[in-house]
Amino acid sequence: KFVATDLDSKAIASIRAYVQEEGVSNVVAMEQLDMTADNRWEDKSWAGPASFDLVYAVNLTHISPWAASLGLLATAARLLREGGVLMVYGPFKVDGKCTTESNEAFDQKLRSQNSEWGYRDIDDLKAAGAERGLSFVKAESMPANNFILIFKK
């Protein structure tokens, strides 16, 4: 079963239309979600504390405030079963530095658009995850200078 989320209501409407058009039956909810808010999914009929095996976030951390990354980690820690996995896909800094010149340019562009945005350092996410009960497993290199960060509860 899947729960699809996005901050943008237009994205949720698009997901809803796709699910209906394609007859997808394993998407149990489509929710507008602000990770900077106190999200209590445990109160939803389709969720509960420790009720998820996997939380997967794509391109969230660099186009949102740091508070959204912290919200993601806290929400995942509450929702994941023991042994559950959080996977976070996107571009990240390694040891405080972007991994390519193009990533550095994009990071600067993001920060010029919104001072709260920008690439996050993997070490900062590891530390914030640990503070919330998530153990860092590894950072897997992906195409286009991205990573998947894997945490386990």
C-alpha positions in Angstrom: 0.0 0.0 0.0 1.2 3.5 -0.8 0.4 7.0 0.5 1.3 9.8 -1.9 2.1 13.2 -0.5 3.1 16.7 -1.7 3.1 20.2 -0.4 1.5 21.4 -3.7 -2.3 20.9 -4.0 -1.9 20.8 -7.8 0.5 17.9 -7.5 -2.0 16.0 -5.3 -4.8 16.7 -7.8 -2.5 15.3 -10.6 -1.7 12.2 -8.5 -5.4 11.7 -7.8 -6.3 12.0 -11.5 -3.6 9.5 -12.4 -4.7 7.0 -9.8 -8.3 7.2 -10.9 -7.5 7.1 -14.7 -5.2 4.1 -14.3 -7.3 2.3 -11.8 -4.5 2.1 -9.3 -5.8 0.3 -6.2 -2.8 0.2 -3.9 -2.7 4.0 -3.2 -4.7 4.3 0.0 -4.4 8.1 0.5 -3.2 11.2 -1.3 -2.4 14.0 1.2 -1.2 17.5 1.0 1.6 17.6 3.5 3.7 20.4 4.9 6.7 18.8 6.5 7.4 21.9 8.5 4.1 21.4 10.4 3.4 19.0 13.2 2.1 16.1 11.2 0.2 13.5 13.2 -0.5 10.8 10.6 -1.0 8.4 13.5 -4.5 9.8 13.7 -5.4 8.9 10.1 -7.5 5.8 9.5 -4.8 4.4 7.1 -1.9 4.9 9.5 -0.8 4.5 13.0 2.3 4.6 15.1 4.9 2.2 13.7 2.7 1.2 10.8 5.0 1.8 7.8 7.8 -0.4 6.4 9.2 2.4 4.2 9.1 6.1 3.9 10.5 7.4 0.6 11.1 11.2 0.1 12.2 12.5 -3.3 13.7 15.9 -4.0 12.5 17.4 -0.7 15.4 18.5 1.4 17.0 21.0 -1.0 13.8 22.8 -2.1 12.4 23.4 1.4 13.5 24.9 4.7 15.7 22.9 7.1 12.6 22.5 9.2 11.1 20.3 6.5 14.0 17.9 6.7 13.7 17.8 10.4 9.9 17.2 10.0 10.6 14.4 7.6 13.0 12.7 10.0 10.6 13.1 13.0 7.6 11.8 11.1 9.5 8.8 9.7 10.7 8.0 13.2 7.2 7.9 14.5 5.6 6.0 11.5 8.2 3.4 10.8 8.0 0.0 12.3 11.1 -1.3 14.1 13.5 -2.2 11.3 11.6 0.1 8.9 13.6 2.2 6.3 13.6 5.8 5.4 15.1 6.6 1.9 15.8 10.2 1.0 16.6 10.9 -2.7 18.2 14.1 -4.0 21.3 16.1 -4.2 23.4 16.6 -1.1 26.6 18.1 0.1 29.4 15.7 1.2 31.7 17.1 4.0 30.2 20.5 3.5 30.8 20.7 -0.2 28.7 20.1 -3.4 30.0 17.2 -5.4 30.2 19.0 -8.7 30.4 22.5 -10.1 26.9 22.2 -11.6 25.5 21.2 -8.1 27.3 24.2 -6.6 25.7 26.5 -9.2 22.2 25.0 -8.6 22.7 25.2 -4.8 23.5 28.9 -5.1 20.6 29.5 -7.4 18.2 27.9 -4.9 19.6 29.9 -2.0 19.2 33.1 -4.1 15.5 32.3 -4.7 14.9 31.4 -1.0 17.5 31.8 1.7 16.1 28.7 3.6 16.6 26.4 0.6 19.8 24.7 -0.5 21.6 21.4 -0.5 21.9 19.8 2.9 25.0 18.1 4.1 24.8 14.3 4.6 26.5 14.6 8.0 23.8 17.1 9.2 21.0 14.7 8.2 22.8 11.8 9.8 23.1 13.7 13.1 19.4 14.9 13.0 18.2 11.4 12.1 20.2 9.9 15.1 18.6 12.5 17.4 15.2 11.2 16.3 16.0 7.5 16.6 17.0 6.7 13.0 20.3 5.0 12.3 22.1 6.0 9.2 22.9 3.0 7.0 24.6 4.5 3.9 24.6 7.0 1.1 24.2 5.4 -2.3 25.4 7.4 -5.3 22.8 7.8 -8.0 22.8 9.3 -11.5 22.8 13.0 -12.1 25.0 13.6 -9.0 22.3 12.6 -6.6 22.2 10.2 -3.7 19.8 8.0 -1.8 20.3 8.3 1.9 19.2 5.2 3.8 18.2 5.3 7.4 16.8 2.5 9.6 14.6 2.6 12.7 
